[in-house]
Amino acid sequence: MLAKAEHLLAQRVWYVMNFNLKNGKYRGALWRAEQLIKQYPNAGFKQEALMVEAKSYLELGDPSSSRKTLEELLKSYPEGERADEAKAMLKKIMASSPEQGAAHEAAKP
């Protein structure tokens, strides 16, 4: 019963997160994504929340945080449903900002 209630709460946060993203409210989307990851880590929304974080950071003019979030997404979900989109975003960030590309290469093991 408690798990079901927690999942319903997580779904509400997920809905508001996506609503904010679609309506250009990137700070709100970012806040909800962080809330979803921290408060509901086992609800099954982490991959989506990480992608929303990355998009929001990019829209807010923070490509460095976007890159780090995309790298976390790809590390956690290398074959996930958002992996191809994350790789494409990461490539675009690295191409548009030489220092981001250098930071990405330096972070590789």
Buried (B, 14 or more C-beta within 10 A) or exposed (E): EEEEEBBEBBBEBBEBBBEBBEEEBBEBBBBBBBBBBEEBEEBEBBBBBBBBBBBBBBBBEBBEBBBBBBBBBBEEBEEBEBBEBBBEBBEBBBEEBEEBBEBBEEEEE
